[in-house]
Amino acid sequence: MAGGRAVRARGGRGPGADAGVPADVPGFGEFSPADAFARQAELITPLFDGSRSSFERPSEPYHREDLVREIDRLSLRDKLDQVHYSADDELFISNALGGLTGSAAAVT
């Protein structure tokens, strides 16, 4: 963050140079933390669509093991593919999702 604003690289060269933004725009883009987290929430929420019906009792995740087994076979990559994110949107959320897989590399 720079001056209280989230910054992400655009275009450029080297590892991570295109992380999170269109590659055709060089430089950096700034977003307030509120804007960045709001956009992140908007993008991540669809990954959990339908989860309430699979986890009728969240404190008992195996209450309906048959339903959990069905979705448990999906990787995060499978779920990302189901949502059909644009490349830019997927890059925007990739850092946040990497921790859910145990490895950022597992997202891409």
C-alpha atoms as an extended CHARMM CRD file, in Angstrom:
* protein
*
       108  EXT
         1         1  MET       CA              0.0000000000        0.0000000000        0.0000000000  PROA      1               0.0000000000
         2         2  ALA       CA              1.1430000000        3.4990000000       -0.7400000000  PROA      2               0.0000000000
         3         3  GLY       CA             -0.2520000000        6.4420000000        1.1650000000  PROA      3               0.0000000000
         4         4  GLY       CA             -3.2290000000        4.4270000000        2.4320000000  PROA      4               0.0000000000
         5         5  ARG       CA             -4.1160000000        3.1810000000       -1.0340000000  PROA      5               0.0000000000
         6         6  ALA       CA             -3.7170000000       -0.2920000000       -2.4910000000  PROA      6               0.0000000000
         7         7  VAL       CA             -1.3710000000       -0.3490000000       -5.4700000000  PROA      7               0.0000000000
         8         8  ARG       CA             -1.0680000000       -3.0070000000       -8.1150000000  PROA      8               0.0000000000
         9         9  ALA       CA              1.3510000000       -3.3090000000      -11.0190000000  PROA      9               0.0000000000
        10        10  ARG       CA              0.2080000000       -2.8700000000      -14.5960000000  PROA      10              0.0000000000
        11        11  GLY       CA              2.0220000000       -4.1150000000      -17.6660000000  PROA      11              0.0000000000
        12        12  GLY       CA              5.7670000000       -3.9210000000      -17.4770000000  PROA      12              0.0000000000
        13        13  ARG       CA              8.2160000000       -6.7810000000      -17.4360000000  PROA      13              0.0000000000
        14        14  GLY       CA              9.4170000000       -9.3610000000      -14.9660000000  PROA      14              0.0000000000
        15        15  PRO       CA              7.7280000000      -11.6860000000      -12.5050000000  PROA      15              0.0000000000
        16        16  GLY       CA              4.3410000000      -10.4530000000      -11.3760000000  PROA      16              0.0000000000
        17        17  ALA       CA              4.4310000000       -7.3930000000      -13.6220000000  PROA      17              0.0000000000
        18        18  ASP       CA              0.9370000000       -8.0370000000      -14.9240000000  PROA      18              0.0000000000
        19        19  ALA       CA             -0.5240000000       -9.1230000000      -11.6030000000  PROA      19              0.0000000000
        20        20  GLY       CA             -4.1190000000       -8.0910000000      -11.3380000000  PROA      20              0.0000000000
        21        21  VAL       CA             -4.5490000000       -5.6490000000      -14.1780000000  PROA      21              0.0000000000
        22        22  PRO       CA             -4.8200000000       -5.3650000000      -17.9490000000  PROA      22              0.0000000000
        23        23  ALA       CA             -1.4210000000       -5.8960000000      -19.5420000000  PROA      23              0.0000000000
        24        24  ASP       CA             -1.9770000000       -3.1670000000      -22.1420000000  PROA      24              0.0000000000
        25        25  VAL       CA             -1.8210000000       -0.3490000000      -19.5660000000  PROA      25              0.0000000000
        26        26  PRO       CA              1.6850000000        0.3630000000      -18.2310000000  PROA      26              0.0000000000
        27        27  GLY       CA              2.3960000000        1.6950000000      -14.7480000000  PROA      27              0.0000000000
        28        28  PHE       CA              0.4550000000        1.3110000000      -11.5120000000  PROA      28              0.0000000000
        29        29  GLY       CA             -3.1880000000        1.6290000000      -10.6070000000  PROA      29              0.0000000000
        30        30  GLU       CA             -4.3580000000        2.8880000000       -7.2360000000  PROA      30              0.0000000000
        31        31  PHE       CA             -7.4450000000        1.8140000000       -5.3710000000  PROA      31              0.0000000000
        32        32  SER       CA             -8.6250000000        2.7910000000       -1.9390000000  PROA      32              0.0000000000
        33        33  PRO       CA             -8.6540000000       -0.1900000000        0.4200000000  PROA      33              0.0000000000
        34        34  ALA       CA            -12.4480000000        0.0870000000        0.5520000000  PROA      34              0.0000000000
        35        35  ASP       CA            -12.7120000000       -0.1060000000       -3.2470000000  PROA      35              0.0000000000
        36        36  ALA       CA            -10.1890000000       -2.9420000000       -3.5050000000  PROA      36              0.0000000000
        37        37  PHE       CA            -11.8860000000       -5.0560000000       -0.8140000000  PROA      37              0.0000000000
        38        38  ALA       CA            -15.3600000000       -4.3320000000       -2.2030000000  PROA      38              0.0000000000
        39        39  ARG       CA            -14.2850000000       -5.5020000000       -5.6620000000  PROA      39              0.0000000000
        40        40  GLN       CA            -12.5600000000       -8.5290000000       -4.1900000000  PROA      40              0.0000000000
        41        41  ALA       CA            -15.7150000000       -9.4830000000       -2.2790000000  PROA      41              0.0000000000
        42        42  GLU       CA            -17.7980000000       -9.0180000000       -5.4170000000  PROA      42              0.0000000000
        43        43  LEU       CA            -15.5140000000      -11.3720000000       -7.3190000000  PROA      43              0.0000000000
        44        44  ILE       CA            -15.0400000000      -14.0260000000       -4.6300000000  PROA      44              0.0000000000
        45        45  THR       CA            -18.6860000000      -14.3230000000       -3.5030000000  PROA      45              0.0000000000
        46        46  PRO       CA            -19.8250000000      -16.3000000000       -6.5990000000  PROA      46              0.0000000000
        47        47  LEU       CA            -17.3290000000      -19.0420000000       -5.7210000000  PROA      47              0.0000000000
        48        48  PHE       CA            -19.5620000000      -19.8880000000       -2.7670000000  PROA      48              0.0000000000
        49        49  ASP       CA            -22.9100000000      -19.8680000000       -4.5790000000  PROA      49              0.0000000000
        50        50  GLY       CA            -24.9230000000      -22.8900000000       -3.5170000000  PROA      50              0.0000000000
        51        51  SER       CA            -22.8070000000      -23.6550000000       -0.4680000000  PROA      51              0.0000000000
        52        52  ARG       CA            -25.6820000000      -23.0070000000        1.9530000000  PROA      52              0.0000000000
        53        53  SER       CA            -27.6220000000      -25.9280000000        0.4850000000  PROA      53              0.0000000000
        54        54  SER       CA            -24.6100000000      -28.2310000000        0.8820000000  PROA      54              0.0000000000
        55        55  PHE       CA            -23.9570000000      -27.1360000000        4.4570000000  PROA      55              0.0000000000
        56        56  GLU       CA            -27.4100000000      -27.0570000000        6.0320000000  PROA      56              0.0000000000
        57        57  ARG       CA            -25.7760000000      -27.1130000000        9.4580000000  PROA      57              0.0000000000
        58        58  PRO       CA            -22.4720000000      -25.2110000000        9.1610000000  PROA      58              0.0000000000
        59        59  SER       CA            -21.3460000000      -26.3210000000       12.6100000000  PROA      59              0.0000000000
        60        60  GLU       CA            -21.8100000000      -29.9450000000       11.4620000000  PROA      60              0.0000000000
        61        61  PRO       CA            -20.1270000000      -29.9970000000        8.0310000000  PROA      61              0.0000000000
        62        62  TYR       CA            -20.7120000000      -33.7260000000        7.5550000000  PROA      62              0.0000000000
        63        63  HSD       CA            -24.4180000000      -33.6110000000        8.3770000000  PROA      63              0.0000000000
        64        64  ARG       CA            -25.0900000000      -34.1580000000        4.6540000000  PROA      64              0.0000000000
        65        65  GLU       CA            -21.8660000000      -35.8610000000        3.6820000000  PROA      65              0.0000000000
        66        66  ASP       CA            -23.4220000000      -36.8990000000        0.3630000000  PROA      66              0.0000000000
        67        67  LEU       CA            -23.7630000000      -33.2350000000       -0.6180000000  PROA      67              0.0000000000
        68        68  VAL       CA            -20.3310000000      -32.2850000000        0.6640000000  PROA      68              0.0000000000
        69        69  ARG       CA            -18.6970000000      -35.1560000000       -1.2120000000  PROA      69              0.0000000000
        70        70  GLU       CA            -20.1720000000      -33.8510000000       -4.4780000000  PROA      70              0.0000000000
        71        71  ILE       CA            -18.5840000000      -30.4100000000       -4.1630000000  PROA      71              0.0000000000
        72        72  ASP       CA            -15.4420000000      -31.5760000000       -2.3680000000  PROA      72              0.0000000000
        73        73  ARG       CA            -14.1880000000      -33.2140000000       -5.5500000000  PROA      73              0.0000000000
        74        74  LEU       CA            -13.8540000000      -29.7640000000       -7.1420000000  PROA      74              0.0000000000
        75        75  SER       CA            -10.5550000000      -27.9330000000       -7.0180000000  PROA      75              0.0000000000
        76        76  LEU       CA            -10.3820000000      -24.1790000000       -6.7240000000  PROA      76              0.0000000000
        77        77  ARG       CA             -9.3900000000      -24.1550000000      -10.4020000000  PROA      77              0.0000000000
        78        78  ASP       CA            -12.6280000000      -26.0390000000      -11.2080000000  PROA      78              0.0000000000
        79        79  LYS       CA            -14.6590000000      -23.4480000000       -9.2950000000  PROA      79              0.0000000000
        80        80  LEU       CA            -12.8700000000      -20.5400000000      -11.0080000000  PROA      80              0.0000000000
        81        81  ASP       CA            -13.6110000000      -22.1110000000      -14.3790000000  PROA      81              0.0000000000
        82        82  GLN       CA            -17.2980000000      -22.4960000000      -13.4530000000  PROA      82              0.0000000000
        83        83  VAL       CA            -17.6050000000      -18.7810000000      -12.6660000000  PROA      83              0.0000000000
        84        84  HSD       CA            -15.9780000000      -17.7560000000      -15.9820000000  PROA      84              0.0000000000
        85        85  TYR       CA            -13.9410000000      -14.8170000000      -14.6950000000  PROA      85              0.0000000000
        86        86  SER       CA            -12.2330000000      -12.5280000000      -17.1430000000  PROA      86              0.0000000000
        87        87  ALA       CA             -8.4410000000      -12.8340000000      -17.0930000000  PROA      87              0.0000000000
        88        88  ASP       CA             -8.1780000000       -9.4320000000      -15.3940000000  PROA      88              0.0000000000
        89        89  ASP       CA            -10.7020000000      -10.3320000000      -12.6830000000  PROA      89              0.0000000000
        90        90  GLU       CA             -8.9810000000      -13.6340000000      -11.9960000000  PROA      90              0.0000000000
        91        91  LEU       CA             -5.6360000000      -11.8770000000      -11.6540000000  PROA      91              0.0000000000
        92        92  PHE       CA             -7.2180000000       -9.3470000000       -9.2910000000  PROA      92              0.0000000000
        93        93  ILE       CA             -8.3310000000      -12.0580000000       -6.8490000000  PROA      93              0.0000000000
        94        94  SER       CA             -5.5230000000      -14.5790000000       -7.3500000000  PROA      94              0.0000000000
        95        95  ASN       CA             -3.4530000000      -13.3500000000       -4.3970000000  PROA      95              0.0000000000
        96        96  ALA       CA             -6.4120000000      -13.6010000000       -2.0350000000  PROA      96              0.0000000000
        97        97  LEU       CA             -7.3000000000      -17.1060000000       -3.2080000000  PROA      97              0.0000000000
        98        98  GLY       CA             -3.7820000000      -18.5350000000       -3.1090000000  PROA      98              0.0000000000
        99        99  GLY       CA             -3.9820000000      -18.9520000000        0.6520000000  PROA      99              0.0000000000
       100       100  LEU       CA             -7.1110000000      -21.0880000000        0.2800000000  PROA      100             0.0000000000
       101       101  THR       CA             -5.2360000000      -23.6380000000       -1.8100000000  PROA      101             0.0000000000
       102       102  GLY       CA             -2.0260000000      -23.7270000000        0.1910000000  PROA      102             0.0000000000
       103       103  SER       CA             -0.1570000000      -22.3020000000       -2.7850000000  PROA      103             0.0000000000
       104       104  ALA       CA             -0.7060000000      -19.3190000000       -5.0500000000  PROA      104             0.0000000000
       105       105  ALA       CA              0.5710000000      -21.4840000000       -7.8970000000  PROA      105             0.0000000000
       106       106  ALA       CA             -2.3860000000      -23.8150000000       -7.4080000000  PROA      106             0.0000000000
       107       107  VAL       CA             -4.7950000000      -21.0500000000       -8.4710000000  PROA      107             0.0000000000
       108       108  THR       CA             -3.3440000000      -20.6200000000      -11.9480000000  PROA      108             0.0000000000
